[in-house]
Amino acid sequence: MKYSYLTLKHLDSILEIEEESNPFPWTAINFRDCIDRGYYSLALEDENELVGFAIMAISSEESHLLNVGVKKEKRGRGFGEQILNKMFLAAEVMGSKKIILEVRVSNNVAYSLYEKLGFEEISIRRNYYRLPKGREDAFVMSKTLKKGLKSKFFFNA
Ligand SMILES: CC(C)(COP(=O)(O)OP(=O)(O)OC[C@H]1O[C@@H](n2cnc3c(N)ncnc32)[C@H](O)[C@@H]1OP(=O)(O)O)[C@@H](O)C(=O)NCCC(=O)NCCS
């Protein structure tokens, strides 16, 4: 298993994961946009096969988890949790105080994962997600990060 930054070479594999995961999947343009904007984006590969990915906009105040996905046949083996823990560590090192995310109200698996990782539901965004027909609400969830990692990492305090 190997982590790397997400690049355009991963695009076809990411789209496959996205299309098997979401009723209204992100497009190549959405992923290219994230890469162009320099969002913190990780790919987890097993012998050059993409197993999972995650994308987060990191900021010193509040980071925003934008997407995470694991290939269907590789789910339930701890990869989602492992990728997200890597993302959170990066946000902590960058001095982020908390992470927020949105999750479809029907997405019980992702909701359980986020709860396990210490997220709490803080609000609902009505009609946030598109569906092939209509729209779906999102829970907004938040997790407070540990303080002090940034100064240890960068300033040896
Ligand atoms: C959500 C997703 C990334 C989880 O990845 P995964 O590798 O299968 O998850 P893990 O094996 O790391 O599981 C970690 C935790 O998630 C929860 N979880 C995972 N699969 C679950 C399932 N089928 N039912 C309920 N909870 C589940 C559990 O809390 C689990 O902890 P446990 O193993 O101690 O019970 C994956 O299901 C996925 O890609 N889904 C489609 C994309 C998606 O929904 N992304 C989130 C958008 S907000």
The ligand as a Gaussian input file, in Angstrom:
#p B3LYP/6-31G(d) Opt

LIG

0 1
 C      -17.520000       5.767000       3.388000
 C      -16.348000       4.922000       2.889000
 C      -15.219000       5.863000       2.412000
 C      -15.839000       4.067000       4.064000
 O      -14.661000       3.407000       3.644000
 P      -14.296000       1.929000       4.156000
 O      -12.882000       1.687000       3.802000
 O      -15.285000       0.960000       3.673000
 O      -14.475000       2.107000       5.750000
 P      -13.613000       1.394000       6.872000
 O      -13.434000      -0.043000       6.545000
 O      -12.393000       2.211000       7.125000
 O      -14.614000       1.472000       8.117000
 C      -14.401000       2.388000       9.175000
 C      -15.706000       2.590000       9.918000
 O      -16.729000       3.059000       9.042000
 C      -18.000000       2.506000       9.411000
 N      -18.455000       1.555000       8.401000
 C      -17.749000       1.044000       7.365000
 N      -18.533000       0.220000       6.622000
 C      -19.742000       0.205000       7.226000
 C      -20.973000      -0.444000       6.921000
 N      -21.116000      -1.243000       5.846000
 N      -22.040000      -0.221000       7.739000
 C      -21.926000       0.609000       8.807000
 N      -20.769000       1.265000       9.141000
 C      -19.703000       1.059000       8.351000
 C      -17.732000       1.759000      10.716000
 O      -17.837000       2.707000      11.780000
 C      -16.281000       1.340000      10.537000
 O      -15.645000       1.075000      11.755000
 P      -15.591000      -0.449000      12.315000
 O      -14.904000      -1.246000      11.240000
 O      -14.809000      -0.341000      13.569000
 O      -17.020000      -0.863000      12.488000
 C      -16.767000       3.952000       1.744000
 O      -17.899000       3.221000       2.171000
 C      -17.115000       4.639000       0.447000
 O      -16.247000       4.872000      -0.408000
 N      -18.417000       4.996000       0.252000
 C      -18.843000       5.684000      -0.962000
 C      -18.370000       7.112000      -0.990000
 C      -18.929000       7.907000       0.176000
 O      -20.013000       7.680000       0.657000
 N      -18.111000       8.904000       0.615000
 C      -18.487000       9.793000       1.703000
 C      -19.071000      11.022000       1.125000
 S      -19.600000      12.125000       2.443000

